[in-house]
Amino acid sequence: MKILDEVHDSMDLQATAARIRQALDTLRNFTATPGKGVTRLPYTTEAKQACSFLREIIEDAGLQVRLDNSGALIGRLEGVVSETVMIGSHFDSVKNGGAFDGIAGVVCAIEVARALAEDKVQPYYSLEVIATNDEEGARFHAGLFTGKVMAGQISVADLQAHTDENGISIYQAMEAFGLHPDEIQNHVRNDIKAFMEIHIEQGPVLEAEEKQIGIVDVIVGIKRALITVHGRADHSGTMPMHMRKDALELATKAISKISDRARNYPGSVATVGFLQVEPNVMNIIPQKVSFTVDIRGTDEEVIKEQYAALETDLQHLSDTMDMKVNAEDLLWEKPVAMDEYLRNSIELACDNHGFTYMHLPSGAGHDAQIFAERFPTAMIFVPSENGRSHCPEEYSNVEDLAAATQVMYDVVAQALSNK
């Protein structure tokens, strides 16, 4: 087997697109909500099914496969040296999500590896295809889990602290999945040379601009928090308005300012996507309300300003309405730029193959933002039909995914060589 030292001929994009379609059609069936989108949460039966199938096609592509201690599935093509170029995305989903978010990038990465293996060449650097776990944070309200484990950012205490809606902790879920939560800090990766991820855009820009490929320049920062308001349950008909401690009233007054505040900062977005009311009975004043806030933007200080303003609102309302308010930090990821050299390489590959492209930021968080804090990282976007994502209607054209796969192949083949 000769050593890879150059970018090889173009891939068969028609055959690549067909394999991508077939794999995604199979993977969409591994869901807890058949007929209502893809729900594939971490450490579930559906996750096991997806891992089993991915293991088959990764092995078929010619790689050795293992499950790491975060629950990520990794296929490896050994190079001359152990330093590793890693490609992939996540295989978990949100609740009632789509069949392309994350998992399409995993399937594309497998196709890149397949093409390299079929070239019968040994790379100088090793290659790994990764299907990361719990990127979304949909079950335990955290997210970007595999990347954080590889960076040594997760402790056993963290695993015990985060629970799902049934009170099951990450620690317990990992044990049930056959992993070793007590060893979570023993799996830091310092051998990674670069990381690349193909992902659907999850927005409308590429489609509107009629571009096949998006080259991500920066991934937005994300601040997430869980706000809990503690009021008092009373009869809705007999308790006078001036004597009430209505937790929902306080919550809605704070929530009503969040979106308008974000509109004052160009490029920022803010969302309250989760709201839980207790006891949630028509004729009882709510005694407890929990809601999440998700603030995103390309400017770290702007994100901080918006969250500080929310904290000020909550403190004022707590004082004036005589209720207790707690805020629990769920996630804080700073905006992070993608590697300039890799971005230029993606652009060159697009030019060489005649693919239309544009540069843009990523408004969604991705595994790449964790990896980019430690080593060169790049992202390739493909268009999302009507900009839809995190819903059953999510769709991206497999021909665009095949084009992105070709671009990644070119860049990765160059990255794997000793040049």
Salt bridges, closest charged atoms under 4 A:
ASP25 OD1 - ARG28 NE 3.86
ASP60 OD2 - ARG114 NH1 2.86
GLU78 OE1 - ARG76 NE 2.81
ASP92 OD1 - HIS90 ND1 3.29
ASP101 OD1 - HIS90 NE2 3.25
ASP101 OD1 - HIS199 NE2 2.97
ASP101 OD2 - HIS390 NE2 2.96
GLU111 OE1 - ARG19 NE 2.73
GLU111 OE2 - ARG114 NE 3.18
GLU128 OE2 - ARG66 NH2 3.36
GLU128 OE2 - ARG76 NH1 2.78
GLU128 OE1 - ARG189 NH2 3.04
GLU135 OE1 - HIS90 NE2 3.26
GLU136 OE2 - HIS90 NE2 3.76
GLU136 OE2 - HIS390 NE2 3.33
ASP164 OD2 - ARG139 NE 2.90
GLU165 OE1 - LYS95 NZ 3.21
ASP191 OD1 - ARG189 NE 2.68
ASP217 OD1 - ARG343 NH1 3.05
ASP217 OD1 - HIS359 ND1 2.90
ASP234 OD2 - ARG232 NE 2.77
GLU249 OE2 - LYS253 NZ 3.16
ASP260 OD1 - ARG263 NH1 2.84
ASP294 OD2 - ARG224 NE 3.06
ASP294 OD1 - ARG296 NE 2.71
GLU300 OE2 - LYS304 NZ 3.06
GLU300 OE2 - LYS334 NZ 3.92
GLU301 OE2 - LYS304 NZ 3.92
ASP313 OD1 - LYS257 NZ 3.62
ASP313 OD2 - ARG261 NH2 2.48
ASP322 OD2 - LYS245 NZ 3.21
ASP329 OD1 - LYS223 NZ 2.73
GLU333 OE2 - LYS148 NZ 3.47
GLU347 OE1 - HIS359 NE2 2.77
GLU393 OE1 - ARG388 NH2 3.53
GLU399 OE2 - ARG21 NH2 3.73
ASP410 OD2 - HIS353 NE2 2.60
